[in-house]
């Protein structure tokens, strides 16, 4: 079953609004074995919208359309659908009842313009919208079964899962295919090198497709599979993940798509351990990432953004002589920062960063992109000096924070 997605609206076409709906729909359809072959966006022009529906109707099996079901004059999806199918717009009593029900349930005042939302193509099937004013509808145009849904994301998602997906499963019948994707998260290798390492996976596992996704500074390896037997598909993908992880080695953060911060959190929970962080150049970014993970209160105890030398000394107990002799950006200072964070919080582990994010402040000995990461634990304290060549301050901060978490991950794994 080949599917297309059409997003409507001038705000989508012009880029004023990011089209997150199409990405969500595509992921959901693929999960149920429906292959999405094209995404399209058009504005509110009636002629262009009608032409787009006719084109899709001549080549796709299924199409999902979002937007244009509201009460205003620029909401034209229903009119365009009627034109494309060669039928009339009719006042639909079933749709009108759903509109009335919403207003009554939520005690909102209905305006005359809301009657427009019940003007639907003759012969269509109404898709209830329990969380919004705009009912959706389904109909056939050309050879294609169309599903029209609201553009409001939470309304669309409710209708997609409650009405559209069950119908797609029914339409597929015995020919239903299963789709599955496995994600391996990596850090420390450039995308080009990850691609070279993974080059043989499609030959080793025929029928699987490789995809790489950069989410700086992490690289995700995507393995896509499709088949009629879900058990065999899962087995083949599991084998491919093990094959890939064996070649990627220590760069693998997770074989299940976890982010670095989620993987670190899981390791800390498994070890019943706690963490305290002292940050200078990363400015609290590590703490922000860690606390974005649900359940982080079980292991994350303390964060100190000790940006100044005085804060490093007064809060963490870093020796003034260490800073005077080696500088704030040094392995020695980072190590004492990690020890201080661990001691102040009473944590199992301490982690610290001190570096030069730029664009200024570098020297020949310590250029922009230099970061020193400190680690402290029950078995002692260690530190490393790393150098990255990114010219942008925010990119340097991100890779500094990720490198620190990666050092922690490898120390406690």
N, C-alpha and C positions, 0 to 999 in steps of 0.2 A: 504494500500500500504506500503510494507516494503522496506526500502532503506538502502544501505550501502555506505560508503564513503571510497575511496582509495586515499591516498596521496603517490606520487611516488618521488623518488630521493634519492641518497645516503646522501645528506645533511639533509634530513628529517629523514631517517632511523637511521643515526648515532647520531642525536641530535644536530648537528652543527647549524641547523636552526629550530626554533620553528614553529610547524605546526599550525598557526593561521587560515589557510584556512578551515580546517575541522570543527573547532568550528563555524565559520561563516556560513558555508553551512548547518550544522546540525540545527542551530537556525532558518535559513530561511526555510528549509524544514519542520521542525516541525510546524512553523507558518502557513503553508499551508496544514496541515493535513497529511503530509507524515511522517511516523514513522521511525526514524533512529535507526537501531538495532545494527549496528557495524561500528567501525572505524578501518581501517587497514593502515599500512604504509609499503612500500617495497622500496628497492633500485633500481638501474638501471640495475640489472642483467636481461637479456632478458628471460631466462628460468623461473626464480622466478616470474617475473612480469606476464608472460603468464599464469603460473599456478594459480596465484592469481585471474586473470580475469576469468579463467574457473571455479574456485571454487565459486566466487561470482555469476557468471552467472547461476549456478545450484541451488541457494537458494534464491536470492533476486528478487524483482519485478523491482527495479530501483537501479542504481548505478551511483554515481558521482565520476569521477576520475580527479585529478589535477596533473599537471606536465608532463614533458617529451614530449612536443610538439615543442621544439625549433629546431634550425638548426644544432646542433652539434651531434657528433656520440653517445653521451651518452643519447640523447633524443630518447627513444625507445617505447613510448606508442602506437604510431600508428602501428608499426611493431608487437608488442605484441598483440594488439587487432585483427589484421588480422590473426595471428596464432591461437589465441583463438577461433575465429569464423570460421576458416578453409577457409579463402578467401585470395586473393592476394592483395598486395599493388598496387595501381594504381595512375598515375598522375591525379589529380583532377583539372579540368579547373576552376571550381567554386572557389575552395580554392585558386588557383593561382591568380585569379583576386582580391581576397580580400587581398592577400599579396602585390601584385603590387599596389593596391589602397592605402594601408597604406604608402608605401614608397613614392609614389607620393604626397600624401596629406601632409606629414611631411617633404618632401624634404630631404629624407635620401637616401644614396647610398645602393643599393641592391647588395649582394654578391652571387656567384653561390650556396653557401651552403643553401641559403634561399629556393631554389627549393625543398629541402627535406621536407619543411613544407607543401607542396602540395601533398606529397606522402601519400595517405590515404587509408584505407581499401575499397575494392570494395563494392559498394552499400550503403555506409554510407551517412548520411545527414550532410552537412557542417553547422557549427555554426559560423556566422560572428564575427570577432573580430575588432571593430572599433577603438580600442585604443592600439593595439599591432600587432606584426608581425605574431603571431601563430593563425591560425584559429582552432576552435574546431570542434568536430564532434560527431554525435550520431549514434548508431547502436545497434543491438540486438546480444547478445551472450548468447546462451542457452535460458533460459526463461526470461532473464533480459534485460531491456532497459538501455543501458549505455550512459552517457554523458561525453565526454572527454573535459576538459577545461585547459587553461594555468595555471601554478603555480604562476605567478605574481599576487599578491592579487588584485590590482585594475582592471586588465584585467579579472580575474576570477569573480569578483563581478559584473562587467558590463554584462558579458555573462550569469551569473547565473540569474540575474533579467530580462534581456532582451530576453533570448532565452530558458533557461532551465525551469524556473518556469512556464511560460505560457504553455509549453508542458506538464508539470506534471499536471497542472490543467485540461488540455484537456484529458489526459489519465485517470484521476480519474472519470471524468464525473459525473453522478448522485450519484456515491458512494463516492464522496468527503467528507472528514471529516474535521472538524474545530478543530484546536488546540489553546490553550490559556494558558498563564502562568501569574500568579499574584505574585508579590514580596513584602514582608513585610520586611523592614529594621529595625533591632533592635540593641541596645547597652546596655551593663550593665549586661547581663546574659551570663554565659558560654554556649557553644554549647550543652553540655549534658543536661542542665536545659531547654533550649529552646526545645530540642527534647522531653523531658518528658512532658512539657506543651502541645506540639502539638501532642502528641501520639494518641489522639482520633479523629483527624480530618478525617482520611480516613473512619472510621466507621460512623462518623456523616454525611459525604458527600460521599456516595458510588460513585465510578468512578473517584474521584480525587486522585491524588498522591502527597505525601509530599516529599520535598527535602530540605536539609539544606546546606547552602554554607557559609563557613567562609571566610571573607575578613577582616582579623584582623585590628582593633579590633571590627568590626561590624559583626553581624551574619544575613544572609538573609534567610528568610523563603520563599521557593518556593512552590506554589500550581499549579500543572499541571492538565489540563483537556482536554478531547477530546470528541467530539460529532458531530452528524450530524446536530443539530439545534444550530446555533451560538447564538441566543437570549437566549435560555434556558441554554446554557453553560455559557454565561456571567453572567446570574442571579445566577446560582449555585456557581460560583467562587466568586461573590460579597458577597454572604451570608457567604461563607467560610472565606473570609477575615475579615468580621465583627466578626465572631465567634473567629477567631484566635487573632485578635487585642484585643478583650475583655479579653482574658485570659493572653495575654502578658503584658497588662497594660502600665505603663509608660516607659517600655523598648522599645516601638514602636517609632521609629523615623519617619517612613513614611509607609503608607499603599500602596504606589504606586512605591516602589523601589528607592526612592530618597536617595542619600547619606546624611550624617549628614550635610555637608557644604551646599548642595543644599536646604535642609529643613530649615536650619537657614536663608539662603538668602531669601527664600520665605516668611518666617515669618517677616523678616525685611521689605521687600517690602510691605507686607500687612499692616504693622503698619506705613508705611512711616517713618521708623526709620533708623538711621545710626549707624555705629560701628567703634570703634578704638580699637586696640589691642596692648598690651605691653607684650613681651615674653622674658623670661630668659631661662629656661631649654629647652623649645621647639624650640628655635633658629629660629623662623620665619616659622615653619611648619604650624601653624594655618593660617597665612597670605597666605602662598602658597596654601593651600587647598581652602580657601575662594575665592582667585582670579582665581582659575581654573574653577570657575563657571561663565558661560556667564552672563553678566549683573551685575556683582558684583560691578562695578563702581557706580551703583545707590545707594549703601548703605555702601560700605567699604571705609573709609576715611583715615585711618592712621595705620601704623605698625611700632613699635619700638622694635628692638631686644636689650633690655637693659640688656646685659649679666653681666656687672660689676656693683658693688655697686655704683661707681661714676656715671655711666650712669643713674642708677635709681634715683639718687639724682639730677643730673644736668638737665636731660631731662624731667623726670616725676615729679620732685618735691617731691620725697619720703623723709621723714624726716630722717636725719642721726641718730637721737636718736632712731627712730623706728628700724632701722637696728642694731644699737649697742645693743639695749635691747632685741630684739626678733630674730634677725638674718635675713639674706636675704631670707631664706626659712621659711616663717612664714605667717600666715593668715593676720597679721597686715600689713606686707610689700606688700603682694599681693593685699590687698584692696587699699592701697595707690597708687600702680602701676596702678590699674584699674581707680581710680579717676583721676590720672595724665594723662593717655591716653585720657580719655574722655574730660578733660579740654583742653589739648593741641590741640586736633582735633576739638573741638566743636561738638562732636558726641552725639547722644542720649544715647548710651551705651558704656561702657568701659569694656574690658575683659583682664585679666592678668594671667600669670603663672610664678611660681617660684618653683623649685624643685630640686631633686637629681636624675639624670638619670643614674648615675653609669658609669662604674662598681665600681668606688671608690667614696669616699667623704661622705659616710653615717656614722651615729653615732647610738648609742643605742636609743637616743631620736628621731632622724630623719634618719631612715635607707634609703638605696637606694630604690627607688620606691616611695618616699614621694613627693607629689606635693601639692602646695597651689594655689588655683584658686581664683582670685578676680573678682568681678562684681560690676559695678557702673552704676546707672541709675537715672532717674528723682526722684525716690522714695528713693534714698539713696544707700549705698554701703554695700556689704556683701562679705564674703569669706568662703571657706571651705578647710579643709585639708583632703587629700585622700592618701591612701597607696596601692600600687600595688606591686606584687611580681615577676615581670618578670626580669630575669637576664641580658637581653640584652639591651644595651643602646638605640638602635633604636626602639625596641618594647616599652620601657618605654616612649620615646618621643612621639610615636604615640598615646599611650593610654592617656598620659597626655593631648595632644592636643584634643583628642576626648572627654575626660571628661570635659575639659573646654567648648567646644562647646555644650556639653550636658547640662551643668549647664546654659549656656546662653539660650539655647532652652527652658528649663523649666521655666526660669525666665520671658521670653517674650511671651510665648505661650498664 
